[in-house]
């Protein structure tokens, strides 16, 4: 359904306003049950994953791309019930607060998150990544991209972790947030939920009693075909909480040289996931 934008105050367009106000968007989008997908590649991956578009916002120049996208799912601009809002680039910038240099934005319905207990009960889940209190959406997106690429079966985010469905997270993940199942834990620290499901919990931290990732990757915890492993990555700057480390089964560090004692959490996540990946899947 093609709709030309004539009134910026239309309630249907409210979802696209104030996009540069990060604090406001982080509050409103979950409340509204929506998230925003930027770029046609991200939109396609979201729809392929079963997510439902609510509406599109774009300039006329990008209509052929929308037509191509809809055609992949057996729809046309004329036949779809999804609203497609079209306006000049100036109008769109006035509405959103920035230039849509990726061509278009789609408002998507947020899927309902399943309880962690239900997801951990799946015997096919062998590798879990836990993101504790990451505040940077770029790091969250990068972690999901690594998780998707390196065979992680499930991602759990803590109550204070940045939103994986925030548009920057989605964009940086290159659709990884749609490829890897994930959910948000309502309470944290809560390592016992993992241990009770049969997972060995490894905390990535620079502790005196930590073991090298090289050494850890050679243990049966990683090497056994039936092993279940959960890696916990800590927030930027401060790292993991002491209580999280205390309740973990192992504390693991990444060996480094040249006097460097830590990596960015996104880089550390990629290294740890690669070394502990399930080689039998």
N, C-alpha and C positions, 0 to 999 in steps of 0.2 A: 504494500500500500504506500504509494508515493505521496508525500505531503510537503508542499512548499512552505517554508517558514515565513510567516507574516507577522507573528506576535511573539516576541521573546519572553513575554510573561506567561505564556501558555503553560498550564500545569504539566503537560506531557514533556516539556523541555526542562523541568526543574532538575531532573537527574543530571543534566549536563552543565549546570551552572556552578560557579565557584570552584572550578577544578584545580585552581592553584592554591586553594586553602587546604593544605594537607590535613591539619588538625580537624577541620570540619568534615572533610571527606571521609576520614578514618572513622568518624562517629556515625555519619549518616548512612553510608553505603551498607554496612551490616544491618542497621535498623530497617532500611528499605528492602533488604533482601536482594541486593543487586551488586554487581561489580562492573567495571568498565574494561573493555578489551580494545587495545589500540593496534592497528595494522591488520591487514587482511590475513596474513599468515597466522597471527594469534587468533583471530576470529574463526578461521577455518579449523584450527586445532581444538578450540573450545567447542564448536558445534559438533565436530567429529567425536569428541568425548561425551556427547549427549547433553551438553549445556544448551539451554533455550535462550535465543535472543529475544529481547523485549522490543528494542528499536535500534535503528542505525542513525547516525548523524554524519553528514558529508556534504561536500560541494558537488555541483553537477558534473565536474570533471571526472569524478570517481564512480559515477553510476555504472559504467561498463564493468568495473571490477566487482561491484556488488552483484550485478547480473551473473557474472561468471561464478562468484561464490555461491549464490543461491542455486544455480544450475547443478552444482555438484551434489546438492541435496534434493533435487527434483522440484525446485521451485523457480518462479519467475518474480520479477518486481510486481507484475500485475496480479499474480495468483497468491502471493504470500499475504498472510494477515499481519505480519510484522510491520510496524510503522517505519518508514524510511524518510527521515527529515532531511530536506535539501535546502541549502542556503548559500549565499556567496561566502567567499573566504572571510570577508570583512564581518559579515553577520555571525559566522561561526566563532570568530575570534572574540567578538563582542560578547557572545553568549558564554563561551568557555573560559575566557581569560587568557588564552594563548593560541598560537598558530598551529593548526592541525597538519604538521608537516608529514605525518604518516598517512594522510589521506582521509581517514575516517575513524570514528569511535562507535562501538556498539555497546549498548547497555544489555547485560546478560543477567539472567536470574541465577542467584546463588543456589547451588545444590545444598540440600540438607546434609549436615555432617553427621556421620555415624558415631556411636560411642566407641571409645578406644578399645574397651573390653571386647566388643564384637569383632573389631578388625584384627585384634591380636589373636583371637581364637582361630583364625584361618590358618590351617597347617601349612599353606603355601607361603606364608609370610616368614621369611628367614632373616631378612636384614631390615632393621628399623633405624631411622635417623631421628633423633630428638633435638629440636632447636630450642634452647633455653634463653628466653628473654632477648632475642635479637631485636634491635630497634631500627636497623637500617633496611629499608625495603629492597635495596639493591643486593645486599648480602643474602636476604631471604630468597630472592629470585635466583641468585647464583647457586645457592645451596640446592634448590629444587632442580636446577638444570643439571648439576652434578649427580643428584640422586636419580634422575631419570636416565642419564647416560650410563651410570655405573651399576645399575641393577638393584637399587634400593626398592624394597617392596612396600614400605609404608613410612610416612613422615608424620611425626607428632610435634605439635607446637605448643608451647606453654601458654598460660593465660595472658602473659604480658608480651608475648612475641608479636612482632609486626605482622600485619595481615598479608598472607600469601596471595590473596585475591586483589590487593591494592594494585592499581594499574602499572606502577613501576615494577613491582614484584613480578607481575604477569609478563611484562615486556622483557625483563632481564632473564627470566626463566625460559624464554622462547617456547612457551607452552608447556614447560615441565610441570607446572602446577595442575595441569589437566591430565597429565600422563601418570603421575605417581599418586596413589590414594593417600589422603591425609585427613587429619582431624585435629581439633584443638582439645587439649586436656583442660578440664574445668578446675583442677587442683594441682599444684606443684609446690614443692618436690613430692614426687609420687613414684619413685623407682620400683616400688613393690608391685605395681600393676604389671610391669614388664617381667619382673622376676617370677611372679606367680604364674605367668603365661609361659614360663620356661626359657626366658631370654637371659643370656649373660649380659650384664650392663657394664659397658666400658665408658668411663668418663675421660675426655681428652683434656688434660690439665698438666701444668708444670709443678707437680708435687714431688716431695723428696722420695716417696715410695713408688713413683711411677716407673713403668717399664717402657722400653723403646718400642715404637710401632713396628720396627723390623722384627723384634723378638716376639711381640704379641701376634703378629700375622702368621707365625709358624706354629702356634699352639693349636691343639684340637678345637678350641673355641672358634677358630677361623677355618681350620683345614677340614674339619669333619663335615661330611655331606649333609648331615642332619642338624648341624649346629644352628642355634638361633642367637643372633647377636644384635644388641641395641647400642648404638654410639650416641653419646650426648655431647653436643657442642655448645659452648657457652657464649654469653653476650659479648659484644665488642668492648674492648677495654678491660673490664674486670674479669672476664671469663666465667667459669662455672661457680655456683654458690658452694660454700664449704659443706653445707648439708648434703648437696647432691653428690659431691665427691665422697663424702663419708659413707653414703649408702650404696655406692657403686660396687660392683664385684671386682673391677680392675680400674686402675688409673693408668692412662697411656699417654705418652708424649711423642711428638714427632722429632726425631734427631735432626739437629741443625748445625751449621758451621759458621765460621766468620764472626762468632760472637752474637749472632742473631738468636734471640730466645723465643720468638713467636712469629706466627704468620697471621695475615688477615683471616678472619673466621671462614670466609668463603673459600679461600685457598686451602686452609687447613682441612675443611670438610672434604674437598675434592681428593686430597692426598689420603686422608683416612678411609674414605669410601673405596678408593681404588685398592689400597693395601688389604682391606678386610672384605672385599667383594666375595660373593658366593660363586666359587669357581665351578660348581656342579649344576648350575641353573642354565 
